[in-house]
């Protein structure tokens, strides 16, 4: 019998895993801005959806949650969730991502 529902594989989530493989850890907007520099346009909402879905599938883990003070348009603090690779992540070491990080740190 065929599997029902949405497939759990996602190109966007796999790209996030590739980015986290090189970043080691990052928060949502940081991952989003890196994603936009490497891959075709994707919305911030979609990135956050796939981060949440990746945590549920254990492909992405939560490193830490920090409340940081600052001068933001919405107030004086922000809660940043730092993500890392989860135990079920399968990075393929995408050459585009590897090239981006090699050029960034030269």
N, C-alpha and C positions, 0 to 999 in steps of 0.2 A: 504494500500500500504506500502511496506517495506521501511524503511529509507535508503537513498542512501548515499554513501560516507563513509569515515572513521568514526568509532565510536569515540566519544569524551572521552570515558573512557580509562585510561592508567594505567597499573601497575606501571610503572616508575614514572609517575606524582603523583600517590597516595602515593608511597614511599617517594617522595620529600615532600609531604604534611605532612606525618607522622614525618619526620625529622624536618621540620619547626615548627611543633606543640611543640616539645621539645626545639628547639633552640631559638624560638621566632623570631629571624631574622638571616640571614646569606647571604654571597655573593656567587657567582657561584662556585668558586673553593673550598670554605669551605664546601658547601653543597655536592659537588662531592666527596671530600675526606672522608666525613662522610658516604656518600652513599656506597662507596667502602668497608668500614669497616663492614657494616651491611649486605648488599645485594650482590648478584652475580655481577660480573663485568659488568660495563656499561661504555660507552665512555663519555668523557667530552662533546663532541659535542651533544650527546643525552640528557645529563642533561640540557645544555643550550637551546636546542630545547624545552624541556618540561617546563622549566622555562618560556620561551617566550609564549608558548601555554597556560600555566597556567595563565599568566597575561591576555591574550586575553579572557580566559573563566572566569576570575575573581575568580579563585580558589587560585591564588597566587597574592599578591600585591607587589608593590615597596615601601619599607620603605624610602629609600633615595639613592641618587647617590653622591658618594664622589670621588674627585680626590686626590690621595695620592701620596706623593713624596717618592722616594726610589731609590735604585740602581738595576734596572732590566736589563735583557739582551737586551731588546728592547728600553730602554731609562730611563729617570729619573722620570717618573710618571706613574700611572695606574688609570683607572677609575673603581671603584667598585660599582656595583649595589647591594644594600642590599634588600633582599626579605623577605616578611612576609606572613602569611596566608591571603588570600583574603576573601571577604564576602561569597563566594559560596563554600569555602573549607569544606570538610566533613571528618575530621580526625577520624580514627577508633581506635586510640591508639593501634598500633601494638605492641604486647608483645616483639618482637625482638628489636624494636627501644627503647621501654621503658627500657628494660633490659640494653641496651648499654649505655643510658644516666644515669641510676642509678649507674652502675659500674664506669662510667667516673667521677662522682662527689662524690664518696665515699671517 
